[in-house]
Amino acid sequence: GAGVSQSPSNKVTEKGKDVELRCDPISGHTALYWYRQRLGQGLEFLIYFQGNSAPDKSGLPSDRFSAERTGESVSTLTIQRTQQEDSAVYLCASSLEVGGEGEKLFFGSGTQLSVL
Amino acid sequence: GQNIDQPTEMTATEGAIVQINCTYQTSGFNGLFWYQQHAGEAPTFLSYNVLDGLEEKGRFSSFLSRSKGYSYLLLKELQMKDSASYLCAVCHRGSTLGRLYFGRGTQLTVWP
């Protein structure tokens, strides 16, 4: 596709339910990030995939959060047993390569998650 | 983590010039990015600096001093549409798996 695609764009769920968010990066992009952004706040790093290297999971807030990526393609972020504090916009971004301006990120439009 | 500081809010009037500062502390520095984020939208890339000096792109310029751990984004001839959050992001190459660290963003409001 022409850009980073995220689905769904909006997700409303009940506390305690599991949710799965999907990200399709730009074709050929080796790096993929997940960020969380609460209303009026900055970007909170969650996880980073780079090629076939082990992902950097240092930003995941709890063991309820997990993410996978298939090769250099689709990624899914799973939140188990959702809590109201998980309500936020979840942004996915990809970049062409490591190093230099090629590392600039292209963001998807995000998934607005609301936990009732 | 990496310490990245930028002011929380700034205001300016249409037609004016505004400078948004960003300071950082990191080892393995490998470039600094500025992004613009309008309310309710995803961030979009504005500029990239890896060497000291000024990079100019139309109304927007970005400056970097690696020795001082300092960058600024300069916006000239401000327009109402420039009201947005401006994010400073530092690329860290301290390990084999480098990544971008974002500041909290500076909310710029442009008044008529």
Interface residues (C-beta under 8 A of the other chain):
Chain A: A31 Y33 Y35 Q41 G42 L43 F45 Y48 Q50 S53 A54 D56 L91 V98 G99 G100 E101 E103 K104 L105 F106 F107 G108 S109 G110
Chain B: N30 G31 F33 Y35 E41 A42 P43 T44 F45 Y48 V50 L87 A89 C91 R93 T96 L97 G98 R99 L100 Y101 F102 G103 R104 G105
